[in-house]
Amino acid sequence: MSLAPGGSAVSTVTVAPAIGFNGSVTLAATGLPSSVTANFGSNPTTGTSVLTLTASDSAAYGTATVTVAGTSGNLSATTTIALTVSAPPSFTLGVSPAALTVAQGSSGTSTLTVTSADGFNSAVSLTISGVPAGVTATLSPTSITPKANGSAQSALTLTDSSTSASVLGHKGRPLYPEVALAALLCCFGWKKRRRLQTLMLLSDSLIGLSLLNGCGPQSTPHSTTPTTATITVTATSGSLQQSATVLLTVN
């Protein structure tokens, strides 16, 4: 029989009369591990009795042979029970890699692994917290069930939604008005073909070219300092809970 610290287990003890015996039998248990107690439902008994073994929260893990003795007058008989005090079924949560570095607008993935311990085989739900603004976190799947003494996995994907747009500008100012004005002047000069207008067009063109020469692609302002955040993944099954963290860096 097996039990966990803070738990209990039962076994039925049966008295089998022989050669006309019809007396009552007093039962006792010996060889109990430390912090484990025994209790008989019926004692003495003339038939069966339920033996309950209870381990305290501080009971040490291990095995023991418990001897149950029945005594009636000068008669006695014994039987044994193999007892194991073991940890209750549980699980551990691991993450790999535990640190992710992603560029702006890109994503990265870590693998979450739930590993069974002591025969655990129940469903485990996964949740995420600590996700910074501008980052989307997804789990696939959100609930996993490891086989007894096996493992199961889920993928955590972190996606940064920020983008860097480029526009042509001068000192941070778009040149769309200048371009539009130049186009209008071109059309006007082409249609009228007047010398004065042609000179004005050439002048405007030279001014525009000088401005363009000092301009280049201008990026929408964004921080060049890497952003870091610690994201926590929590795994829950009943009263059992484990957590792991992922360090995210967005460059």
C-alpha positions as a printed Julia matrix, in Angstrom:
251×3 Matrix{Float64}:
   0.0     0.0     0.0
   1.15    3.53   -0.71
   0.39    6.92    0.8
   1.71   10.45    0.65
   2.63   12.76    3.54
  -0.59   14.18    4.93
  -2.57   11.33    3.39
  -3.93    7.95    4.4
  -4.57    4.47    3.0
  -6.7     1.53    4.11
  -6.38   -2.23    4.13
  -8.82   -4.9     5.32
  -7.62   -7.41    7.92
  -9.56  -10.67    8.0
  -9.63  -13.18   10.87
 -10.22  -16.7     9.5
 -11.34  -19.18   12.25
  -9.78  -22.65   12.1
 -10.71  -25.94   13.79
 -13.83  -24.56   15.47
 -12.24  -21.32   16.76
 -14.9   -18.69   17.59
 -13.13  -16.26   19.91
 -12.37  -12.56   19.4
  -8.96  -11.46   18.2
  -7.07   -8.36   19.31
  -5.12   -6.66   16.53
  -1.9    -4.63   16.68
   0.44   -3.09   14.09
   4.21   -2.84   14.48
   7.08   -1.7    12.25
   5.41    1.6    11.39
   7.65    4.33    9.97
   8.09    7.51   11.97
   5.09    9.88   11.68
   2.78    7.09   10.46
  -0.04    5.87   12.71
  -2.34    2.82   12.52
  -6.0     2.57   13.49
  -8.26   -0.52   13.38
 -11.95    0.01   12.75
 -12.96   -3.01   14.88
 -10.62   -4.13   17.6
 -10.95   -6.76   18.87
 -12.81   -8.45   16.03
 -14.25  -11.83   15.19
 -14.27  -11.31   11.43
 -12.84   -8.34    9.54
 -11.39   -5.0    10.54
 -10.38   -2.02    8.39
  -6.83   -0.85    9.07
  -6.18    2.83    8.31
  -2.61    4.05    8.04
  -2.14    7.82    8.22
   1.03    9.78    7.48
   1.66   13.22    8.95
   2.76   16.13    6.76
   6.32   15.61    7.99
   6.45   11.89    7.23
   9.67   10.89    5.48
   9.59    9.21    2.09
  10.55    5.55    2.02
   9.35    1.95    2.37
   8.6    -0.18    5.41
   7.17   -3.59    6.29
   4.26   -3.29    8.7
   3.44   -6.4    10.74
  -0.16   -6.96   11.83
  -0.51   -9.39   14.73
  -3.73  -11.02   15.96
  -3.87  -12.4    19.48
  -6.53  -14.4    21.31
  -5.47  -15.96   24.62
  -2.33  -17.94   23.94
  -3.02  -18.04   20.22
  -1.45  -15.58   17.78
  -0.97  -15.09   14.05
   0.71  -12.43   11.92
   0.63  -10.98    8.43
   2.65   -8.22    6.76
   1.9    -5.16    4.65
   4.43   -3.49    2.36
   4.09    0.24    2.92
   5.52    3.05    0.78
   5.45    6.7     1.77
   5.93    8.69   -1.43
   5.47   12.2    -2.71
   2.01   13.04   -4.05
   1.64   13.24   -7.83
   2.96   16.56   -9.07
   4.67   18.22  -12.04
   7.42   20.64  -12.94
   7.42   23.45  -15.51
  10.42   24.27  -17.69
  11.03   26.8   -20.47
  13.63   26.79  -23.26
  15.07   29.15  -24.18
  14.5    31.21  -21.03
  15.63   34.4   -22.8
  14.37   35.7   -26.16
  15.71   38.6   -28.21
  13.52   39.83  -31.07
  13.8    42.72  -33.49
  11.04   45.32  -33.79
   8.13   43.89  -35.73
   9.35   40.29  -35.42
   8.65   37.35  -33.1
  10.36   34.6   -31.12
   9.26   31.28  -29.62
  10.07   29.4   -26.43
   9.0    25.84  -25.63
   7.2    25.14  -22.35
   7.55   21.62  -20.94
   5.36   20.13  -18.2
   6.99   17.03  -16.73
   5.06   14.5   -14.62
   6.36   13.46  -11.19
   5.17   10.48   -9.13
   2.57    9.4   -11.67
   0.93   12.78  -12.3
  -1.28   12.68  -15.42
  -3.88   15.44  -15.08
  -4.63   18.43  -17.31
  -2.48   21.52  -16.75
  -3.71   24.97  -17.82
  -1.21   27.66  -18.87
  -1.55   31.42  -18.42
   0.74   34.4   -19.14
   1.37   37.64  -17.24
   3.79   40.55  -17.46
   3.52   41.02  -21.23
   4.61   44.6   -22.09
   2.63   47.0   -24.28
   3.22   46.46  -27.97
   3.94   42.75  -27.55
   1.46   39.93  -28.2
   1.84   36.57  -26.44
   0.19   33.36  -27.63
   0.21   29.82  -26.26
  -0.38   26.76  -28.41
  -2.02   24.88  -26.82
  -3.2    26.57  -23.6
  -3.84   23.25  -21.79
  -1.69   20.11  -21.85
  -1.78   16.71  -20.14
   1.45   14.78  -19.62
   1.45   11.02  -19.48
   2.26    9.5   -16.08
   5.99   10.06  -15.54
   6.17   11.6   -19.02
   5.96   15.14  -20.36
   3.93   17.44  -22.65
   4.81   20.69  -24.42
   3.31   24.0   -25.49
   4.76   26.79  -27.66
   4.94   30.36  -26.34
   5.24   32.91  -29.17
   6.04   36.57  -28.43
   5.45   39.05  -31.25
   6.47   42.7   -31.24
   3.97   44.88  -33.11
   6.07   48.06  -33.44
   7.16   49.2   -36.93
   9.61   51.76  -38.33
   8.27   53.78  -41.29
  10.47   55.98  -43.5
   9.39   59.2   -45.25
  11.37   61.7   -47.28
  11.78   64.87  -45.24
  13.91   67.9   -44.56
  14.85   68.39  -40.9
  12.2    65.88  -39.97
   9.5    67.58  -42.14
   7.9    65.74  -45.13
   8.44   67.3   -48.56
   5.03   66.4   -49.94
   3.95   70.11  -50.31
   7.11   71.0   -52.26
   6.71   68.02  -54.57
   3.06   68.93  -55.24
   3.97   72.56  -55.96
   6.71   71.54  -58.37
   4.27   69.25  -60.22
   1.74   72.07  -60.59
   4.36   74.47  -61.88
   5.53   71.88  -64.4
   2.02   71.45  -65.74
   1.44   75.19  -65.83
   4.74   75.89  -67.59
   4.23   73.06  -70.1
   0.82   74.29  -71.12
   1.55   78.04  -71.35
   5.13   77.78  -72.68
   5.87   81.3   -71.56
   9.47   82.31  -71.09
   8.89   83.93  -67.69
   7.09   80.91  -66.39
   9.83   78.68  -67.7
  12.4    80.69  -65.78
  10.27   80.47  -62.63
   9.99   76.73  -63.11
  13.78   76.36  -63.45
  14.28   78.46  -60.33
  11.84   76.38  -58.33
  13.44   73.2   -59.61
  16.9    74.33  -58.48
  15.56   75.2   -55.04
  13.84   71.83  -54.81
  16.98   69.97  -55.85
  19.05   71.8   -53.24
  16.54   70.84  -50.58
  16.44   67.22  -51.72
  20.22   67.04  -51.74
  20.27   67.71  -48.0
  17.48   65.28  -47.23
  17.37   61.56  -46.86
  14.98   58.92  -45.59
  13.67   60.03  -42.22
  12.54   57.36  -39.78
   9.59   57.72  -37.54
  11.2    58.37  -34.14
  11.57   55.33  -31.95
  13.82   54.35  -29.09
  17.1    52.71  -30.0
  17.5    51.44  -26.45
  16.57   47.74  -26.13
  13.39   47.13  -24.14
  13.37   44.25  -21.67
  10.54   42.57  -19.79
  10.14   39.5   -17.61
   7.15   37.43  -18.71
   5.73   34.87  -16.28
   4.07   31.62  -17.36
   1.92   29.92  -14.72
   0.88   26.25  -14.91
  -2.09   25.18  -12.77
  -3.74   21.84  -12.06
  -6.16   21.8    -9.13
  -4.27   22.99   -6.07
  -0.91   22.45   -7.77
   0.83   25.41   -9.36
   4.23   26.02  -10.93
   5.69   29.02  -12.73
   8.58   29.9   -15.04
   9.85   33.14  -16.54
  11.02   34.28  -19.96
  13.27   37.35  -20.3
  12.23   39.23  -23.43
  14.45   41.82  -25.14
  13.14   43.89  -28.05
  15.83   45.65  -30.09
